Amino acid sequence: MNQPLAIDKRKTLLVPQGEFELHRNPRDDSLQAWDAADEFLLQHLHEIQLLTRHGKVLILNDAFGALALALADYPVYSWNDSLLAQQALRDNLLVNGYPVEQVKTNSGIDFPSVAVDNVLIKIPKTQALLEHQLYALRGILHHDSHVIAAGMARHIHHSTLELFESILGPTTTTRAFKKSRLILVERDHSMNEGQSPYPDSYELVVDRRYRIVNHASLFSRDRLDRGSRLLIEHMPVDAGYRRIVDLGCGNGVIGLIAAAMNPGAELTFCDESFMAIASAEANFRAAFAATRRAQFKVGDCLQGIAGLSQDLVLINPPFHQQHSVGDAVAWRMLKDARRVLVDGGELRLVGNRHLGYHAKLKKLFGNCETIASGKKYLVLRALKRADSE
Ligand SMILES: C[S@@+](CC[C@H](N)C(=O)[O-])C[C@H]1O[C@@H](n2cnc3c(N)ncnc32)[C@H](O)[C@@H]1O
């Protein structure tokens, strides 16, 4: 007798639009690649029969592509600041038999400029990003457009609803489903005052004054992070390093100071966020104009950078991916740093002292030295030796 096919519930999204295999990026099938808010939104769309064959759908902040994949038979444009999220969508389209071009995606920070009929928003971790997106929507919503947002109830605060109310118009929320909620927005076209305050900026004084520009999604957008400050204060100076990478560069503040302290070096800035790379590039150009060469790469860790090619890698590792916390990305960054370093090259990082980077570096590089120790943060350095692991 044939055995019934076992459905792996962690990988199979079952919604009224169909059954889809869905994975995270980086792949980790012990964790589900969607949440109850995705299911709730897809169920709701099915019940109200809102989407039509030709109506343009804009999806914002879809973490691993659950929404865009389930709605891929409609004309969908998926905007995401995260390249990892976009790669997840592409992989998930392919796994489910769609070509990657089935869903249009952004390749920079710009929003689509054409009018859209339906906008579906997953509430992002950074409220500033949501604020920026709501202002951008004003320009592309027409009189019959619908806006529906979805999120886990713990990510929807009073201030979140106020943003919708004050930028777009009257807003209501639904009952909860598995601790998630929908936000239904009615666009009031008479509300047009104000504009996105992003990118914004702050002044940083180190060897000179810098104005640090930050797009909406950025880490530590309004001031220098204390960890980054400790690393900047313990930057190698005139160390003879010719090729330096700022990995997970955010606004590029670490690489910027590395460039100032090492005038002969060529810098590479890497981040998986489009807004981070746009900010880092603006900040570097403002500081050095055309006098210094640098590369700016949107990529997963050090994707696209050759092995054995860099003298120094600087990192202030992330501890979040979207709404989840963990050190998996940091660990991948350390391994990739080791790959690109020349023999004798250095990895210098700042990390929260409780996160155990010392042990990780020792394991990976066979050595680790504490360069500075603050209340909360440590600056550590590891040297790549030809004979280490
Ligand atoms: C703690 S922030 C540090 C930002 C900046 N270096 C600073 O010190 O202000 C970590 C950065 O890592 C980036 N990041 C997260 N995952 C990444 C990945 N897989 N590849 C590249 N960058 C990543 C985030 O977008 C974020 O900008």
The ligand as a Gaussian input file, in Angstrom:
#p B3LYP/6-31G(d) Opt

LIG

0 1
 C       25.809000      45.862000      13.936000
 S       25.606000      46.501000      12.316000
 C       27.143000      47.366000      12.093000
 C       27.067000      48.513000      11.124000
 C       28.322000      49.365000      11.030000
 N       29.486000      48.571000      10.698000
 C       28.555000      50.105000      12.339000
 O       29.447000      49.711000      13.083000
 O       27.820000      51.078000      12.607000
 C       25.765000      45.051000      11.324000
 C       25.612000      45.232000       9.812000
 O       25.732000      43.933000       9.200000
 C       24.896000      43.905000       8.053000
 N       24.629000      42.508000       7.686000
 C       23.760000      41.643000       8.262000
 N       23.798000      40.451000       7.633000
 C       24.714000      40.553000       6.635000
 C       25.195000      39.656000       5.641000
 N       24.739000      38.420000       5.556000
 N       26.122000      40.101000       4.772000
 C       26.581000      41.390000       4.861000
 N       26.167000      42.271000       5.785000
 C       25.244000      41.872000       6.663000
 C       23.656000      44.680000       8.517000
 O       22.903000      45.133000       7.401000
 C       24.285000      45.806000       9.343000
 O       24.524000      46.948000       8.552000

